Amino acid sequence: MTTKHYFRYIALMVLCVASLQSWAQTAQRDTVFFYKTWRQMLYQTPEALIQNPMVDMFSPYEYDIYSSIDDVDKRIANDFVAATLGDSIWLVNTNYLKQYFKGDAKKLRGYVPIYFNEKVAFITYGCEREWSVSVTDYLFGQKDFDGSTEVYPSLYYIDFINRKVRKVDHMVLSELLEDYHDLQVRFEGMKDYKKPYIITDFFFQFIDRATEDFMRPNILDLIN
């Protein structure tokens, strides 16, 4: 199995989590930029900003951003698609996802890490589960603050064509790979294709392939 895609994105996500934790500790001295549309996100032209915000970190995969001013906090919760912390840390507003996307969007809360380009977007979101050791667990496993459970990140694909947020398991991934039959055949032929590390590897290969696919519509072509 080729793992170059897997470990490249693992390194990126570990760096993002570390940056999020560091940023949250000093958030009161920084500025948060907010984006109202995907066009603004892709062109990095924010709609608004807040200086000296407060950021509550429930886990490395779930954040609340607020100002202690009711009207401003209502806008943060309901008016924006995404926010940036610092220069490059992107969080998507799950209230936006719940409003415009079906599927697993209803399971999400707060602002959560998002990774995107002009063609594809996905998020990471933590869920509690019993501990079992794997490469992904080693890199991402985070003790809950009471020390009793583990917060484990799952991948969620934003399906703009069908307006769904889909938690990526082996069945969802097999559907995503239908447009790239060689990857689908390789994935479904893996002995341990249901295991998280193999799903993650092939999901990132899907992301790379979809990004390079000139026949695939851009996000802006699919969003009103």
C-alpha positions as a Markdown table, in Angstrom:
| # | Residue | x | y | z |
|---|---|---|---|---|
| 1 | Met | 0.0 | 0.0 | 0.0 |
| 2 | Thr | 1.2 | 3.5 | -0.9 |
| 3 | Thr | 1.1 | 5.8 | 2.2 |
| 4 | Lys | 2.7 | 9.0 | 0.9 |
| 5 | His | -0.7 | 10.8 | 0.6 |
| 6 | Tyr | -1.8 | 9.5 | 4.1 |
| 7 | Phe | 1.2 | 10.7 | 6.0 |
| 8 | Arg | 1.4 | 14.0 | 4.1 |
| 9 | Tyr | -2.1 | 14.9 | 5.2 |
| 10 | Ile | -1.6 | 13.4 | 8.7 |
| 11 | Ala | 1.4 | 15.8 | 9.1 |
| 12 | Leu | -0.7 | 18.7 | 7.9 |
| 13 | Met | -3.5 | 17.9 | 10.3 |
| 14 | Val | -1.2 | 17.4 | 13.3 |
| 15 | Leu | 0.3 | 20.7 | 12.5 |
| 16 | Cys | -3.1 | 22.3 | 12.3 |
| 17 | Val | -4.2 | 20.8 | 15.6 |
| 18 | Ala | -1.1 | 22.0 | 17.4 |
| 19 | Ser | -1.6 | 25.5 | 15.9 |
| 20 | Leu | -5.2 | 25.5 | 17.0 |
| 21 | Gln | -4.3 | 24.6 | 20.6 |
| 22 | Ser | -1.5 | 27.3 | 20.6 |
| 23 | Trp | -3.8 | 29.9 | 19.1 |
| 24 | Ala | -6.6 | 29.2 | 21.5 |
| 25 | Gln | -4.3 | 29.9 | 24.5 |
| 26 | Thr | -3.5 | 33.4 | 23.2 |
| 27 | Ala | -6.8 | 34.2 | 21.4 |
| 28 | Gln | -7.5 | 37.3 | 23.4 |
| 29 | Arg | -4.6 | 39.0 | 21.7 |
| 30 | Asp | -5.5 | 38.1 | 18.2 |
| 31 | Thr | -8.0 | 38.8 | 15.4 |
| 32 | Val | -10.6 | 36.4 | 13.9 |
| 33 | Phe | -11.6 | 36.9 | 10.3 |
| 34 | Phe | -15.1 | 35.8 | 9.2 |
| 35 | Tyr | -16.3 | 34.7 | 5.7 |
| 36 | Lys | -19.9 | 34.8 | 4.5 |
| 37 | Thr | -19.5 | 32.9 | 1.2 |
| 38 | Trp | -17.3 | 30.2 | -0.3 |
| 39 | Arg | -16.1 | 32.8 | -2.9 |
| 40 | Gln | -14.7 | 34.9 | 0.0 |
| 41 | Met | -13.1 | 31.8 | 1.5 |
| 42 | Leu | -11.4 | 30.8 | -1.8 |
| 43 | Tyr | -10.2 | 34.3 | -2.5 |
| 44 | Gln | -9.4 | 35.0 | 1.1 |
| 45 | Thr | -11.4 | 38.2 | 1.3 |
| 46 | Pro | -13.1 | 38.2 | 4.7 |
| 47 | Glu | -16.5 | 39.9 | 5.3 |
| 48 | Ala | -15.8 | 40.9 | 8.9 |
| 49 | Leu | -13.3 | 40.7 | 11.7 |
| 50 | Ile | -13.3 | 40.7 | 15.5 |
| 51 | Gln | -10.4 | 41.7 | 17.6 |
| 52 | Asn | -9.7 | 40.3 | 21.0 |
| 53 | Pro | -12.2 | 37.4 | 20.7 |
| 54 | Met | -12.8 | 34.6 | 23.2 |
| 55 | Val | -12.3 | 31.0 | 22.0 |
| 56 | Asp | -13.5 | 28.0 | 23.9 |
| 57 | Met | -11.8 | 24.8 | 22.9 |
| 58 | Phe | -13.9 | 21.8 | 23.7 |
| 59 | Ser | -11.4 | 19.5 | 21.9 |
| 60 | Pro | -8.9 | 20.1 | 19.0 |
| 61 | Tyr | -11.9 | 19.5 | 16.7 |
| 62 | Glu | -14.6 | 21.8 | 18.2 |
| 63 | Tyr | -14.4 | 25.5 | 19.0 |
| 64 | Asp | -16.8 | 28.2 | 20.1 |
| 65 | Ile | -15.9 | 31.8 | 19.1 |
| 66 | Tyr | -17.7 | 34.7 | 20.9 |
| 67 | Ser | -17.3 | 38.3 | 21.9 |
| 68 | Ser | -19.7 | 38.7 | 24.9 |
| 69 | Ile | -21.8 | 41.1 | 22.8 |
| 70 | Asp | -25.2 | 39.5 | 22.1 |
| 71 | Asp | -25.7 | 40.9 | 18.6 |
| 72 | Val | -22.2 | 40.1 | 17.5 |
| 73 | Asp | -22.4 | 36.6 | 18.9 |
| 74 | Lys | -25.7 | 36.0 | 17.0 |
| 75 | Arg | -23.9 | 36.9 | 13.8 |
| 76 | Ile | -21.0 | 34.6 | 14.6 |
| 77 | Ala | -23.3 | 31.7 | 15.2 |
| 78 | Asn | -25.6 | 32.3 | 12.3 |
| 79 | Asp | -24.3 | 34.6 | 9.6 |
| 80 | Phe | -20.9 | 33.2 | 8.6 |
| 81 | Val | -19.7 | 30.2 | 6.7 |
| 82 | Ala | -16.2 | 30.1 | 8.1 |
| 83 | Ala | -13.5 | 31.8 | 10.2 |
| 84 | Thr | -9.8 | 32.0 | 10.2 |
| 85 | Leu | -7.6 | 32.1 | 13.2 |
| 86 | Gly | -4.2 | 33.7 | 12.4 |
| 87 | Asp | -3.0 | 33.4 | 8.8 |
| 88 | Ser | -4.0 | 29.9 | 7.8 |
| 89 | Ile | -6.1 | 28.0 | 10.4 |
| 90 | Trp | -9.6 | 27.6 | 8.9 |
| 91 | Leu | -12.8 | 26.6 | 10.8 |
| 92 | Val | -16.2 | 26.1 | 9.3 |
| 93 | Asn | -19.4 | 27.1 | 11.1 |
| 94 | Thr | -21.5 | 23.9 | 11.7 |
| 95 | Asn | -24.7 | 25.9 | 12.0 |
| 96 | Tyr | -24.1 | 26.8 | 8.3 |
| 97 | Leu | -23.6 | 23.2 | 7.4 |
| 98 | Lys | -26.8 | 22.2 | 9.3 |
| 99 | Gln | -28.8 | 24.8 | 7.4 |
| 100 | Tyr | -27.6 | 24.0 | 3.9 |
| 101 | Phe | -26.5 | 20.3 | 4.0 |
| 102 | Lys | -28.3 | 17.1 | 5.1 |
| 103 | Gly | -26.7 | 13.8 | 6.3 |
| 104 | Asp | -24.3 | 13.9 | 9.1 |
| 105 | Ala | -24.2 | 17.7 | 9.5 |
| 106 | Lys | -26.7 | 17.4 | 12.3 |
| 107 | Lys | -24.0 | 15.6 | 14.4 |
| 108 | Leu | -21.6 | 18.6 | 14.4 |
| 109 | Arg | -21.3 | 21.5 | 16.8 |
| 110 | Gly | -19.4 | 24.8 | 17.0 |
| 111 | Tyr | -16.7 | 25.8 | 14.6 |
| 112 | Val | -14.6 | 22.8 | 13.4 |
| 113 | Pro | -11.4 | 22.5 | 11.3 |
| 114 | Ile | -11.9 | 22.5 | 7.5 |
| 115 | Tyr | -9.5 | 21.7 | 4.6 |
| 116 | Phe | -10.5 | 22.8 | 1.1 |
| 117 | Asn | -9.5 | 23.9 | -2.3 |
| 118 | Glu | -11.4 | 25.0 | -5.3 |
| 119 | Lys | -12.9 | 21.5 | -5.9 |
| 120 | Val | -13.2 | 19.6 | -2.7 |
| 121 | Ala | -13.7 | 20.2 | 1.0 |
| 122 | Phe | -13.7 | 18.0 | 4.1 |
| 123 | Ile | -13.6 | 18.5 | 7.9 |
| 124 | Thr | -12.3 | 16.8 | 10.9 |
| 125 | Tyr | -14.6 | 16.3 | 14.0 |
| 126 | Gly | -13.9 | 14.5 | 17.2 |
| 127 | Cys | -16.1 | 11.7 | 18.6 |
| 128 | Glu | -15.6 | 9.8 | 21.8 |
| 129 | Arg | -14.8 | 6.1 | 21.7 |
| 130 | Glu | -12.9 | 3.5 | 23.6 |
| 131 | Trp | -9.1 | 3.5 | 23.1 |
| 132 | Ser | -7.4 | 1.1 | 20.6 |
| 133 | Val | -3.9 | 1.6 | 19.3 |
| 134 | Ser | -3.3 | 2.5 | 15.6 |
| 135 | Val | -1.1 | 4.9 | 13.7 |
| 136 | Thr | -4.0 | 7.4 | 13.6 |
| 137 | Asp | -4.7 | 6.9 | 17.3 |
| 138 | Tyr | -1.1 | 7.6 | 18.1 |
| 139 | Leu | -1.0 | 10.8 | 16.1 |
| 140 | Phe | -4.5 | 12.1 | 16.9 |
| 141 | Gly | -5.8 | 10.5 | 20.1 |
| 142 | Gln | -6.5 | 13.2 | 22.7 |
| 143 | Lys | -7.6 | 12.6 | 26.3 |
| 144 | Asp | -10.9 | 14.3 | 27.1 |
| 145 | Phe | -10.4 | 16.9 | 29.8 |
| 146 | Asp | -11.8 | 14.7 | 32.5 |
| 147 | Gly | -9.4 | 11.9 | 31.5 |
| 148 | Ser | -12.1 | 9.4 | 31.1 |
| 149 | Thr | -12.6 | 9.0 | 27.4 |
| 150 | Glu | -10.7 | 9.5 | 24.1 |
| 151 | Val | -11.6 | 12.1 | 21.5 |
| 152 | Tyr | -10.9 | 10.6 | 18.1 |
| 153 | Pro | -11.2 | 12.6 | 14.9 |
| 154 | Ser | -13.3 | 11.4 | 12.0 |
| 155 | Leu | -13.3 | 12.7 | 8.5 |
| 156 | Tyr | -16.4 | 14.2 | 7.0 |
| 157 | Tyr | -16.7 | 14.9 | 3.3 |
| 158 | Ile | -18.7 | 17.9 | 2.2 |
| 159 | Asp | -20.7 | 16.7 | -0.8 |
| 160 | Phe | -21.8 | 19.8 | -2.7 |
| 161 | Ile | -23.5 | 17.9 | -5.5 |
| 162 | Asn | -26.0 | 16.1 | -3.2 |
| 163 | Arg | -25.8 | 18.8 | -0.5 |
| 164 | Lys | -24.8 | 16.3 | 2.2 |
| 165 | Val | -22.1 | 16.1 | 4.9 |
| 166 | Arg | -21.0 | 12.5 | 4.9 |
| 167 | Lys | -18.9 | 10.8 | 7.6 |
| 168 | Val | -16.3 | 8.8 | 5.7 |
| 169 | Asp | -16.5 | 5.1 | 6.4 |
| 170 | His | -15.7 | 2.3 | 4.0 |
| 171 | Met | -19.1 | 2.4 | 2.4 |
| 172 | Val | -19.1 | 6.2 | 1.8 |
| 173 | Leu | -15.5 | 6.0 | 0.5 |
| 174 | Ser | -16.4 | 3.2 | -2.0 |
| 175 | Glu | -19.1 | 5.5 | -3.4 |
| 176 | Leu | -16.7 | 8.5 | -3.6 |
| 177 | Leu | -14.3 | 6.3 | -5.6 |
| 178 | Glu | -16.8 | 5.3 | -8.2 |
| 179 | Asp | -15.5 | 8.1 | -10.5 |
| 180 | Tyr | -11.9 | 6.7 | -10.1 |
| 181 | His | -12.4 | 3.0 | -10.8 |
| 182 | Asp | -8.8 | 2.1 | -10.4 |
| 183 | Leu | -8.7 | 3.5 | -6.8 |
| 184 | Gln | -12.0 | 1.9 | -6.0 |
| 185 | Val | -10.8 | -1.6 | -7.2 |
| 186 | Arg | -7.6 | -1.2 | -5.2 |
| 187 | Phe | -9.5 | 0.0 | -2.1 |
| 188 | Glu | -12.1 | -2.7 | -2.1 |
| 189 | Gly | -9.4 | -5.3 | -2.7 |
| 190 | Met | -7.6 | -4.4 | 0.5 |
| 191 | Lys | -7.8 | -7.1 | 3.2 |
| 192 | Asp | -8.3 | -4.5 | 5.9 |
| 193 | Tyr | -10.3 | -2.0 | 3.9 |
| 194 | Lys | -12.6 | -1.2 | 6.8 |
| 195 | Lys | -9.8 | -0.1 | 9.1 |
| 196 | Pro | -9.4 | 3.7 | 9.7 |
| 197 | Tyr | -5.8 | 4.0 | 8.5 |
| 198 | Ile | -6.6 | 2.4 | 5.1 |
| 199 | Ile | -9.8 | 4.5 | 4.7 |
| 200 | Thr | -7.8 | 7.6 | 5.5 |
| 201 | Asp | -5.1 | 6.7 | 3.0 |
| 202 | Phe | -7.5 | 6.1 | 0.1 |
| 203 | Phe | -9.6 | 9.1 | 1.1 |
| 204 | Phe | -6.6 | 11.4 | 0.6 |
| 205 | Gln | -5.8 | 9.7 | -2.7 |
| 206 | Phe | -9.4 | 10.5 | -3.7 |
| 207 | Ile | -8.8 | 14.1 | -2.6 |
| 208 | Asp | -5.7 | 14.3 | -4.8 |
| 209 | Arg | -7.4 | 12.7 | -7.8 |
| 210 | Ala | -10.5 | 14.9 | -7.5 |
| 211 | Thr | -8.4 | 18.0 | -7.2 |
| 212 | Glu | -6.6 | 17.2 | -10.4 |
| 213 | Asp | -9.7 | 16.2 | -12.3 |
| 214 | Phe | -10.4 | 18.9 | -14.8 |
| 215 | Met | -13.9 | 17.4 | -15.5 |
| 216 | Arg | -14.9 | 17.8 | -11.8 |
| 217 | Pro | -16.9 | 21.0 | -11.2 |
| 218 | Asn | -15.6 | 23.7 | -8.9 |
| 219 | Ile | -17.2 | 24.3 | -5.6 |
| 220 | Leu | -18.3 | 27.8 | -6.8 |
| 221 | Asp | -20.1 | 26.1 | -9.7 |
| 222 | Leu | -22.2 | 24.2 | -7.3 |
| 223 | Ile | -23.0 | 26.8 | -4.6 |
| 224 | Asn | -25.7 | 29.4 | -5.2 |
